[in-house]
Amino acid sequence: MAPQLQDIFVVKVLLVLMMCLSFHGRVVVSGGAPSHSDKSRLLVALLRSYDKRVHPESPVNVTYSMTLQRLERLDETTNTLYISALVMTEWSDSRLVWDPASFNGVPHLPLSPDHVWTPNVKPGSKMLEDETVQIGTTSDGKVHQTKLLRLALSCISNLANYPYDSPSCKFRVEDFGYSTEDINLDISEITSGADLNAYEMNALWRLHSFNAVRQRMKYVCCEEVYESISYSINLSRKPNGFAVRVLAPAVLTSLLVLFCFLIPPSCGERSVVCSVLLVATIIQMVSFNLSVPMVGGGTPFLGVFFCFSVFMAFFATVVSVASLNLARGFGVDAKDGGVRTVDSSKTAMLKIARFIDVMCFVVFILVFAIAGGTILNNHPNPK
């Protein structure tokens, strides 16, 4: 019996050791990943004596970066550009430092902007939406905040080169109420403060540049120096077939006005053709003016060209009527027994009318080549 009891005792000892090892393994595995209770315990420890109204140790180094997501639209009646952007802000707060080993290896912790201090860095332009997407901190006290913004920016546009105009929009970001003694506002070295990695192409506007520049300024009222970040957005309009829809018909109509002078002066239909071209040019000019924005500096080069074309068509109509009267009044007699008779004086008048037409044709070609070419070439080439 004694050997049997000894064997039973050994078996029981082995079972106890296996249970202890199994329990120890579960403890080690569970301790490898921070649990929800570990994060709750850390949050309570950090915010127990934290007061968001108190500024962190001065000066606070705040890094700012803006990622342009899309150009929503450009309201050309008010020269207002609507954009969507993602803003990332980083700073350090010594009150949010902890030892990860004391909290089962928690490396970072999500926070709420209602519980911690955040810098008041905002754009000076009109904000349509300001939503905090994420805010969190790491064990070394670095806080990062991500916001989604929708802004309405004021732009400057010069319509002299319409539809190849290039609007420029500028706005400034600063921390209102804090000088450099409290906050050092700087742009991110990774993105240079302006990022286009998430930008979505716009169908009507081409984005040429999105830049950020850090500035320091001093107001008249105060001795402190304030820092800000100035952003600039440079655009250009996509003509989208403008040369085919507007430019080519305008040039062809003007060329047809020139060929009116090649019609014989005694032909009555010539004045009709010139009158039709005059009306067509006026309709083109009115249609173009309705498509041009009313807000902006400068006169569109094509508007000047249409005015020049209307003057040409009007002058061609007047010359056609004068040549027709000259040719018919002194050119051909009525039928006399079925035979037309033309004397030398009347033939001379026909030659004079024809000479006037040829001279007007040559002069108008020169004027059209010089004035029209200057007007149409007074715009940048579309890129």
Secondary structure, DSSP 8 states (H G I E B T S, - for coil): -HHHHHHHHHHHHHHHHHHHHHHHHHHHHHHHS--HHHHHHHHHHHHSS--TTS--SSSEEEEEEEEEEEEEEEETTTTEEEEEEEEEEEEEEEEEE--GGGGTT--EEE--TTTS----EEESSEEEEEEEEEEEEETEEEEEEEEEEEEEEEEE-BGGGTTS---EEEEEEEETT--TTTEEEEE-TTTTTEE-TT-B--SSEEEEEEEEEEEEE--TT-SS-EEEEEEEEEEEE--SSHIIIIIHHHHHHHHHHHHGGGS-TT-THHHHHHHHHHHHHHHHHHHHHHHS-SSSBS--HHHHHHHHHHHHHHHHHHHHHHHHHHHHHHS----BTTB----HHHHHHHHHHHHHHHHHHHHHHHHIIIIIHHHHTSS----
